[in-house]
């Protein structure tokens, strides 16, 4: 009976660990044919040439398992022996089913991780902007709030900066969605970018955001009701895309967790 042992290369630790159940498309896997004394190297379609080169150099670790045998190392290209193909199909079965069932087709580990990072910033930055606005709302005063002019300018500058960065992240996420043909990511990112651009234009009115109830050399007097209306409009605009975007991100992490958190 032909014995085949399978090992997966861990690039960060530069070693090989035996694995017989699960294989991902970004993995580098070694199949050891103990009868033919051959080590077959399979580099996944979403893996890299650099990983293959590093794994090939460290394959001596696998050879050392058989100190009395001379093993030949072969890189699998177009033609894959039937016995290897059967094991590949079995080990990739769960991964293919999961990706197909959820129709998430991100093609590289880089794009998966980049989407994750950009999405986190695309969600958190608008939320931080809203929290910054909330500090303004919570200032003293029941019907009229007295706001220091410098504090007012700094408050706006912070929110404008956060929104500008958020727009950049959302646009990059949208472009990544276009590249990977993830239409849900495109729609949500585009909605977020439009909402944030609207908020940015709105905040850029600066001193014309409110009908001041009066001014002093150092302060603005603003009606409390106007501030709550202002805050409510901004909160609604952010929640319109943050809620579905957060749902998409949680779903994305659930599906691609093995790609994001490599073994």
C-alpha positions, 0 to 999 in steps of 0.5 A, a space after each residue: 500500500 502506498 503511504 503518503 504523508 502530508 506536511 504544510 509549510 509555516 513561513 513565519 516559523 520556517 518549518 513543516 508540520 504534519 497535516 492530513 485534514 485541511 489545506 488552504 489555497 495559500 498553503 505550500 504542502 509537501 506530499 512524501 511518497 515513502 514507497 517511491 522516495 519522492 517529496 512532491 511540493 504543491 504550491 497553492 494557487 493563492 500562495 506565492 513564489 517566494 513561499 515556494 522558494 523558502 519552503 524548497 530551501 527548508 525541505 531538508 527538514 523533511 528529508 531528515 525524517 528519513 536519514 537512511 533514504 535518498 529522497 527526490 524533491 519534485 515541484 508539482 506544476 501542471 501534471 499532478 499524479 492521481 494519488 496526489 490529486 485525490 488527497 488534494 481534493 479531499 483536503 481542499 474540499 471544506 475550503 472550496 465548499 465554504 468559499 463557494 457557499 458564501 460567494 466570497 472570492 478574494 483571490 490573495 491573502 494580501 487583499 483579504 488582510 488589506 480589506 480587513 484593515 481598511 474596513 476597520 478604519 472605515 468603521 471606527 473613524 466615523 464613529 470617533 468623529 461622532 464621539 468627538 461631536 458628542 463632546 460638543 453636545 455635552 458642554 454646559 448650558 440648558 437652552 443656550 450653550 457657550 462654546 469657546 471659539 478656539 475649542 469650536 475650531 479645534 472640534 471641527 478640525 478633528 472631525 474633518 480630519 477623521 472624516 477625510 481619512 475615513 473617506 480615503 479608506 472607504 474609497 480604497 475598500 471600494 476599489 478592492 471590492 471592484 478588483 475582487 468582484 465583491 459587489 456587496 463590498 462595493 455597494 457598502 463602501 460606496 454608500 459609506 464614502 458618499 455619506 462621509 463626503 456629505 458630512 465633510 461638506 456639511 462640517 466645512 460650513 464651519 462658522 455657518 453651521 449654526 445660527 448663533 444666538 450671540 457672540 463674544 470676543 472669545 465665545 459663540 452662543 448656540 441654541 441647545 436645540 440646534 446642536 441636538 439637531 446637528 448631532 442627530 443628522 450626523 449620527 443618522 448619516 454615519 449609522 446608515 452605512 456603519 451598521 451594514 458595514 459592521 455586519 459585512 465585516 463580521 461575516 467577512 472575518 467569519 468566512 476568512 478567519 483561517 486566511 486572516 489568522 494564519 496557522 
